[in-house]
Amino acid sequence: MRIYLDHNATTPLRDEVLAAMARSLRDDFGNPSSAHAEGARAKGALEDARERVAALVGARPGEIVFTSGATEANQLAIHGIATATGPRRRLVTSGVEHPSVAEPTEAMGAVGWPLTRIAVDPDGRLDLEALATELEAETALVSVIWAQNETGVVSPIERIAELCRSRGVPLHVDATQAIGKLPVRLDRVPVDLLSASAHKFNGPKGVGFLVVRGERPLAPWLRGGGQERGRRGGTPNVPAIVGLGVAAELAATELDERAACGAALRDRLWRGIEAKTPSVRRNGDPTCVLPNTLNVEFTAAAGEVLVEALDGEGVAVSAGAACASGAVHPSPALLAMGRTPAEARAAIRFSVGHGNDVGQIDHVSTILPDLVARARALAAAEGGSR
């Protein structure tokens, strides 16, 4: 039996989504830009999905731009807004962003765009006073993460949005981890742009969206064809978008149940770890965190060793962002929170979701103490041999 506790990396495809995608692959083969009946059928499926996604996030259908995922949506937002503003102006982000925001802003900084990264405190909370001082007339865009992918810490988006709106600065929010876990309603929070990926809430990989509120100017990242009202060229992946639409509808319908179940499993896991495994620390503010996410430091153990040991026992977890897999280095997010490199390397992320139950959680908390003890002994032996 496998136990999958890495839902922040990706989620299993729901049966309802798979069935809808299979029908679309068979029936919606026309090009949505074509004028014939087959094209009209595909166009209808595309627009139905757009309406479902818009309903999930409290936006208008015309504000939804379909993309290949949140990475593309983030880059479209950052480059699109910055380019549309004209001369190079300040970009403001945080020290705990996903690489798909951190790296493009860093690259723009390297070619002359003034760049400011706002610090976070030891619990991962953004310094709002520091943010307020950076909001000036020369700021082109603020880009912050709604919920941090490794720690699950939730940003005070309402307050951030109010600050940005009061200074007339556009706000982009990476909501990839928040969708399907928290209420994300743009009809209640004045966010200008918002990104997400379907595969984080039981939809398919390779599809996501960017919400562009109102008629805000946005320079296209992919040009050619004029699709998505000229904001993203290329023939759309209709079956994947149909799957996104079904996943969005499920997320809207099941939001409260998912949050309650996730929080119960997460808290049960933490209680089990804390009671049975010595020298552990929870990373991130436990009062303002995603209901499904638990990040734990196992002092004096190597996170990658624990991930491998758990995998050998049939349990999938993560030692950091899935996008950083294959490289053994401390988490930039945990370093930004003041952790030492050794402390950051000792952290494991558990993230629960569809398919998890109490029995699985209890099994993991039972096998962990021995695995942690062995990982610590290995680390001590390696340290002593140097």
C-alpha positions in Angstrom: 0.0 0.0 0.0 1.2 3.5 -0.9 0.4 6.5 1.2 0.6 9.8 -0.7 1.2 12.8 1.5 2.6 15.2 -1.2 -0.5 16.9 -2.4 1.2 20.3 -2.5 3.5 18.9 -5.3 0.6 17.5 -7.3 -2.8 15.9 -6.7 -4.4 12.7 -8.0 -6.8 13.2 -10.9 -10.4 12.9 -9.8 -12.6 10.3 -11.6 -15.1 13.0 -12.6 -12.3 15.0 -14.3 -10.8 12.0 -16.1 -14.3 11.1 -17.5 -14.9 14.7 -18.7 -11.5 14.8 -20.4 -12.0 11.5 -22.1 -15.3 12.7 -23.6 -13.7 15.9 -24.7 -10.8 14.1 -26.3 -13.3 12.2 -28.4 -15.9 14.8 -29.1 -14.3 18.3 -28.9 -11.6 17.7 -31.5 -12.4 20.9 -33.5 -10.3 24.0 -33.3 -12.2 26.6 -31.2 -11.1 29.3 -33.6 -12.8 27.6 -36.6 -16.2 28.8 -37.9 -17.7 25.3 -38.6 -19.8 23.2 -36.2 -16.9 21.2 -34.9 -15.1 24.4 -34.0 -18.2 25.7 -32.4 -18.6 22.6 -30.2 -15.0 22.9 -29.0 -15.5 26.7 -28.4 -18.6 25.9 -26.3 -16.6 23.4 -24.2 -13.9 26.0 -23.7 -16.3 28.7 -22.7 -18.2 26.4 -20.3 -14.9 25.7 -18.5 -14.1 29.4 -18.4 -17.4 30.1 -16.7 -16.7 27.3 -14.1 -13.3 28.7 -13.3 -14.6 32.3 -13.1 -17.3 31.1 -10.6 -14.7 29.4 -8.4 -12.6 32.6 -7.9 -15.4 35.3 -8.1 -14.3 36.7 -11.4 -16.0 37.4 -14.8 -15.5 34.8 -17.5 -13.8 37.3 -19.8 -11.1 37.9 -17.1 -9.9 34.3 -17.3 -6.8 33.6 -19.5 -6.1 29.9 -19.9 -2.4 29.0 -19.7 -0.2 25.9 -19.5 -0.1 26.3 -15.7 0.8 28.7 -12.9 4.4 29.0 -14.0 3.3 30.5 -17.4 0.6 32.5 -15.7 3.1 34.0 -13.2 5.5 35.0 -16.0 2.6 36.4 -18.1 1.5 38.5 -15.1 5.0 39.8 -14.2 6.3 40.4 -17.7 2.9 41.5 -19.1 2.2 44.2 -16.5 5.8 45.4 -16.3 6.1 45.6 -20.1 2.8 47.4 -20.4 3.9 50.1 -17.9 6.7 51.3 -20.2 10.0 52.4 -18.7 11.6 50.0 -16.1 10.0 50.5 -12.8 10.2 48.8 -9.4 9.1 45.3 -8.8 8.2 44.3 -5.3 7.9 40.7 -4.1 8.8 38.6 -1.0 11.6 36.3 0.1 9.3 33.2 0.2 8.0 33.2 -3.4 7.8 30.1 -5.6 10.7 29.8 -8.1 8.3 30.7 -10.9 8.0 34.2 -9.4 11.4 34.5 -7.7 13.5 33.6 -10.8 11.8 35.8 -13.4 11.8 38.8 -11.1 15.5 38.1 -10.4 16.2 37.9 -14.1 14.4 41.2 -14.7 16.4 42.7 -11.8 19.6 41.6 -13.5 18.7 43.7 -16.6 17.8 46.9 -14.8 14.4 46.5 -13.3 14.7 47.8 -9.6 13.7 44.8 -7.4 12.8 44.7 -3.8 12.1 41.5 -1.8 10.1 42.0 1.4 11.3 40.0 4.4 9.3 37.6 6.5 9.5 36.9 10.2 10.5 33.5 11.7 7.0 32.2 11.3 6.9 33.1 7.6 4.7 36.2 8.0 5.2 39.1 5.6 6.5 42.4 7.0 3.5 44.6 6.1 5.2 47.8 7.3 8.2 47.2 5.0 5.8 46.5 2.2 4.0 49.8 2.8 7.2 51.8 2.5 8.0 50.2 -0.9 4.7 51.2 -2.5 5.5 54.3 -4.4 4.6 55.9 -7.7 7.5 54.1 -9.4 6.3 50.6 -8.4 5.1 48.7 -11.5 3.9 45.6 -9.7 3.7 43.8 -6.3 3.7 40.0 -6.6 3.1 37.9 -3.5 2.2 34.3 -2.8 -1.3 33.6 -1.3 -0.2 30.5 0.5 3.5 29.4 0.7 4.0 26.0 -1.0 6.5 24.6 1.5 5.3 25.9 4.9 1.6 26.5 4.0 1.7 30.0 5.7 -1.2 32.1 4.4 -0.5 35.7 3.5 -2.8 38.5 4.7 -4.0 39.1 1.1 -6.9 41.3 2.1 -4.5 43.8 3.9 -1.9 43.6 1.2 -4.6 44.3 -1.5 -5.9 47.2 0.5 -2.4 48.7 0.8 -1.7 48.3 -3.0 -5.1 49.6 -3.9 -4.7 52.7 -1.7 -1.3 53.5 -3.5 -2.6 52.6 -7.0 -0.1 49.8 -7.4 -1.2 46.6 -9.3 -1.1 43.4 -7.2 -0.4 39.9 -8.6 -1.1 36.9 -6.4 0.2 33.4 -6.9 -2.8 31.4 -5.6 -1.6 28.0 -6.8 -1.6 26.4 -3.3 -4.7 28.3 -2.1 -7.2 27.2 -4.7 -9.4 24.4 -3.4 -8.1 24.8 0.2 -9.1 28.3 1.1 -11.9 30.7 -0.1 -10.4 32.7 -3.0 -12.9 35.3 -4.0 -11.8 38.2 -6.1 -15.2 39.8 -5.8 -14.3 40.3 -2.2 -10.6 41.0 -2.3 -9.2 43.7 -4.8 -6.5 41.6 -6.4 -5.6 42.7 -10.0 -4.1 39.4 -11.3 -4.2 35.9 -9.9 -2.4 32.7 -11.1 -3.2 29.0 -10.5 -2.6 25.4 -11.8 -5.3 22.7 -12.3 -3.1 19.9 -11.0 -2.9 21.4 -7.5 -6.7 20.8 -7.1 -7.2 17.4 -8.7 -7.2 18.5 -12.3 -4.7 17.6 -15.1 -1.2 18.8 -15.4 -0.2 21.2 -18.1 -3.1 23.7 -17.7 -3.8 26.6 -15.5 -5.1 30.2 -15.7 -4.4 33.8 -15.0 -7.2 36.1 -13.9 -6.8 39.7 -15.3 -9.3 41.9 -13.6 -11.1 44.6 -15.6 -9.4 45.9 -18.7 -5.9 46.2 -17.2 -3.3 46.4 -20.0 -1.3 43.2 -20.3 1.4 42.6 -22.9 1.2 39.0 -24.2 4.0 36.6 -23.4 3.0 34.2 -26.3 2.2 36.1 -29.4 0.4 34.8 -32.5 -3.1 33.8 -33.3 -4.9 36.3 -31.1 -6.5 33.6 -28.8 -7.6 34.5 -25.3 -8.6 38.0 -26.4 -5.0 38.6 -27.7 -3.5 37.8 -24.3 -2.1 34.3 -25.0 -1.6 33.0 -28.4 -1.8 29.4 -29.4 -4.5 26.8 -30.0 -5.9 26.0 -26.6 -5.7 22.5 -25.1 -9.5 22.0 -24.9 -9.6 18.6 -23.1 -7.2 19.8 -20.4 -9.2 23.0 -20.0 -12.4 20.9 -19.7 -10.8 19.0 -16.9 -9.8 22.2 -15.3 -13.4 23.4 -15.4 -14.7 20.2 -13.7 -11.9 20.3 -11.1 -12.9 24.0 -10.4 -16.5 23.1 -9.9 -15.6 20.3 -7.6 -13.3 22.6 -5.6 -16.1 25.1 -5.2 -18.7 22.6 -4.1 -16.4 20.7 -1.7 -14.3 23.5 -0.3 -15.6 23.4 3.3 -15.5 19.7 3.5 -11.9 19.5 2.1 -10.7 22.2 4.5 -12.2 20.5 7.6 -11.0 17.0 6.6 -7.5 18.3 5.7 -7.1 20.2 9.0 -8.2 17.2 11.0 -5.7 14.9 9.4 -2.9 17.5 9.5 -3.4 18.1 13.2 -3.6 14.4 14.0 -0.3 13.9 12.2 1.4 16.7 14.1 0.1 15.4 17.4 1.4 12.0 16.6 4.8 13.3 15.5 5.1 15.6 18.6 4.2 12.8 21.0 6.4 10.1 19.5 9.4 11.8 18.0 11.8 13.9 20.1 13.4 17.2 19.0 11.0 18.3 16.3 9.8 21.8 15.4 6.9 23.0 13.3 7.8 25.5 10.6 5.4 28.3 9.9 2.6 30.1 11.8 0.2 27.4 13.0 -2.6 29.9 13.3 -2.5 31.1 9.7 -1.7 28.1 7.6 -3.2 25.9 4.8 -5.5 23.3 6.3 -3.7 20.5 4.6 0.0 21.4 5.1 2.5 20.5 7.8 6.2 21.4 7.6 8.4 19.8 10.4 12.0 20.1 11.2 13.5 16.9 12.5 16.6 18.2 14.3 19.9 16.7 13.3 18.4 14.6 10.5 18.8 15.1 6.8 15.5 15.7 5.1 16.4 14.0 1.9 17.4 10.9 3.8 14.0 10.9 5.6 12.2 11.3 2.2 14.0 8.3 0.8 13.4 6.2 4.0 9.7 7.0 4.0 9.4 6.2 0.3 11.0 2.8 1.0 8.1 2.3 3.5 5.5 3.3 1.0 5.0 6.9 2.0 5.5 9.9 -0.3 6.5 13.2 1.2 8.7 16.1 0.2 11.8 17.8 1.5 10.9 21.1 -0.3 9.3 22.4 -3.4 8.8 19.6 -6.1 10.2 22.1 -8.7 13.5 21.9 -6.8 13.7 18.1 -6.7 17.0 16.5 -7.7 19.1 19.1 -5.9 20.1 18.8 -2.2 20.2 22.4 -0.9 18.4 24.2 1.9 15.0 25.7 1.2 15.2 29.4 0.3 11.8 29.9 2.1 13.1 28.5 5.3 16.3 30.4 5.0 14.3 33.6 4.6 12.5 32.7 7.9 15.9 32.7 9.6 16.6 29.0 9.7 20.2 27.9 9.4 21.1 25.8 6.4 21.3 22.7 8.6 17.9 23.4 10.1 16.4 24.0 6.6 17.8 20.7 5.3 16.2 18.9 8.2 12.6 19.9 7.2 10.0 17.6 5.7 6.7 18.8 4.2 3.6 16.6 4.7 0.5 17.7 2.6 -2.7 15.7 2.8 -5.6 15.6 0.3 -8.1 13.4 -1.6 -7.6 9.8 -0.7 -6.0 10.2 2.7 -7.6 8.9 5.9 -7.0 8.5 9.6 -5.5 5.0 9.3 -2.8 6.3 6.9 -1.9 9.2 9.2 -1.6 6.9 12.2 0.6 4.5 10.3 3.0 7.3 9.3 3.3 8.7 12.9 4.0 5.1 14.1 6.9 4.4 11.7 8.5 7.8 11.8 10.3 7.6 15.1 12.5 4.7 14.0 13.2 6.3 10.6 14.2 9.6 12.2 16.4 7.8 14.7 18.2 6.0 11.9 18.5 9.2 9.9 20.0 11.0 12.9 22.5 8.2 13.5 23.6 8.3 9.9 24.0 12.1 10.0 26.1 11.7 13.2 28.3 9.0 11.7 28.9 11.0 8.6 29.7 14.1 10.7 32.1 12.2 12.8 34.0 10.8 9.8 34.8 14.2 8.3 
